[in-house]
Amino acid sequence: MSHLVIDELRVDVGGREVLKGLSLEMSSGEVHVIMGPNGSGKSTLAHALAGHPGYRVTGGRVSVDGVDILELAPSERVSAGLFLALQHPLDVPGVRLVDALVSAGATGDVRARMSDEASRVDLRDELLDRFINVDLSGGERKRAEMVQFGVLQPRFAILDEIDSGLDVDALGAVARRLALSTTEWGCGVLAITHFRRLLHELTPNVIHVVSAGRVVATGGPELAEQLEAEGYEPFSTLER
């Protein structure tokens, strides 16, 4: 069993501390969801885990099975078992997906595996031969990220608003692939979202509420119902 541990993570963005000691832990096969108001630090967490140069880690530790991934280059974090999907996937002109996956460590008949994964999320196979995300719609980009995810089979997937811009069909396809991964190879899924609609498709084991750069509440799926009924205001009193 694998473990992801985020311990008292502090992150500075543009001279302002956004994450102020955020901590959480999760294990293989679990689905954790992070929810919180705008500006609470959710996307900052994803960018910091990805190693974005504009997000400066000033304290804390993030480890996968005891390996501190903050000491690793972004490409090495993939090898350590992290898959990071940001809210707005970028175009990468001149680079084909199959070549990127091979560089990231994918083995076997990678192109055939890509086709298999594309069929699972209803993505047209011919789109796989384009340069990464070039001329793809928002929904196609998210489905293409699930192709990458399925081929690489990471230990943990960090997903920043994977539901953003998806219609009902695309959301269902993406959520089903994520859910299946938890049993297929024991992937741990950490999904950052604003909307409860993702939870209708992807059932979480744990929900974390983030406010002012910290996890201020943790609970089961019932916590999402409380958030929908009461909003985030009751949790602001829990900020330290």
N, C-alpha and C positions, 0 to 999 in steps of 0.2 A: 504494500500500500504506500502511496506517495502522499506527501504533505506540503502544502503551501502555507507559509507563515509570514504575515506582514506585521512587524513589531514596531510600534511607535514611530511610524514613518512621518517624516517632516519634509515638506517640499516647498521651495521658494520659486515664484514665477514673477519675473520682472521686478524683483526687489520686495515682493510682498509674500509673506508666508500664507500658503493656501491650505496645505495639509499640516495639521498641528498635533501630530501624535496618533495617527490612524492605525488601528490594530485589528486584525482578524485572522482566523485560521480556518483551513478547510482541508479535506482529504479526498482521495480518489473516489470517483463515482458520485460525488455530491454536487447538487446544484445550489449555489448561493446567489442571491440577488441583492444588489445595492440600489437603494432608492434615496432620494433627497431633493431638496429645493435647488433651483438654479444657483450656481455660485458656491455650492457646499463643498466642492472638491472632488466630485465623482470622476469627471473627465481628466482632471489633474492626476488622479491615481493611475488611470490607464496610460496616460502619456509618460508618467514617471516610470512605470513598469516597462514601457516600451523603450526607454532610454532616450527620449526626445531631448535634444540639447538645450532647449529653452526651459526645461523643468529641472531645477537644481535641487538634488537631494541634500538636505542639511543635517539629517539625523535619522536614526532608525535602521532597520534591517529587513530585507525581503529574501526569504530562502525557499528553495525547492529541494526537499530531501536533504537539508543541511547545507546546501551550496548557496552562498550569498550571491544572488544574481545581479545585485547592484554593482558588483565588481567586474561584471562581464560586459563586453561590447554588445550592442543590440542583436547582431547576428548570432552571437554565442548564447544569448538567452533562449533562442529557438532550440539550439542543441541541448540546452539544460531542461527543456520540456515545456516552455511557455509558448502559447500561441496568442498573439495580441491583435485584435481586430478593432480598429478605430472607427469613429462614427462616419467619417467621410473617406472611404478608400481612394487612394491617389492613382492617377494615370501614371504608368511607367513606360513611355514610348521607347521602342527599341529593345524591350526585354519581354520575352515570351514566358508565359506562366510555367511551362514545362521546364525551362532552363532555370527559373528561379527556384522551383521545387527541388530540382536536383542539387542546386547549390546549397539549399537548406538542409540537405541530407536525405531526401526521399530516395528510396531504392526500388529495385525491380522494374517492371514495365510501367514507368510513371505515367506515360500517356494513356495507357489502357486503364490505369487506376483513376486518372482524371475523368475519363469517360464514364466510368462506373459511378463516381461521386456526382457527376453532373446529372446523371439520370435520377439519382436519389432526390435532387432538389429541383428537378424540372428545368434545368438550364440547357439550352441548345448546344450540342456538342461542337458545332463549328465556331462558336464564340471562344472556345478554349485556345484556338490557334492565333487569336489576335494578340497584339501587345497588351500587357496587363492593364485591364480596365479601360482601354482606349475605345471610345464610342459605345460603351456599355451604359445602359440606364442605371439608375440608382438601385433598383431591385436586382438587376443582373449582376451588379457589382457585389451585392451582399450574398447572392447565391454563389458567385465565383469564389468569394472568401470561404464559403462552406466547402467548396471543392478543395481548396488549399488545406483547410482544416482536416478533412477526411483523409487526404493523402498523407499528411504529416503525422496524424494521430498523436497529438501532444499529451503531456500529462495533465496540463491545466490550460484552459482557454479563458482569456480575459476579453470580454466583449463590451465595447463602449457603444451603447444604444444601437445594437444590432437590428432592432425593430424600427429604427428611424427610416421613414420613407418607404416602408414596405406595405403593399396591399395585403389583404387578408390571405390570399393564396400563398404569396411569397413568405409571409410571416409563418404560416403553418408549415411550409416546407423546411424553412430554416430551423424552426423550433423542434420539429420532429427529428431532424438530423442531429441536433445537439442532444436531445433526450436519449436517442439511441446510443450515442457515443459513451454515455455514462455506464452502460452495460457491455457495449461491444469491446471496449478496451479500458474501461474504468476511468475515463476522462473526468476531471473535476471542472465544472463550468461556473465561472463568476461573471454574471451578466449585470451590467449597469444599465438602468432604464428609468425613464420618467413615467412610463405608462403601465397600468395594470394589465393591459391587453396581452402583453407578452406572457404574463403568468397564467392566462387562460390556456396557452399552448405549451408552456414549459413549466412544469410544477416544481417549485423550489423546495428544498429541504430547510433552508434558512434564509431569512430576509434581514438585511442590515440597513438601518436608517443612518444616513450620514448628514451631519449638520455642522457648519462652521469648522470643517476640516477634520472631524472625528466621527467615529461610530458612536452614536448616542443611544441606540436601542437595537436589540437583536431578538428575533423571535421566529415563529413558524409562519405558514401562509396566512394565518389569521391577521397578522400584522398589516398585510396589504389591505385587508378590509377596513381596518382601523384608519389607515392613511386615506383611503377613499372617502370615508365618512367624516373624518375630522381634519384632514390636511396635515401639514407639517408643523403648524403652530404649537400644538401641545408638546412637541419634542424639542422646541427651542429652549424650554426651561431646563432641559437636561444637559445643555452645553456647559462645559467646564471652563 
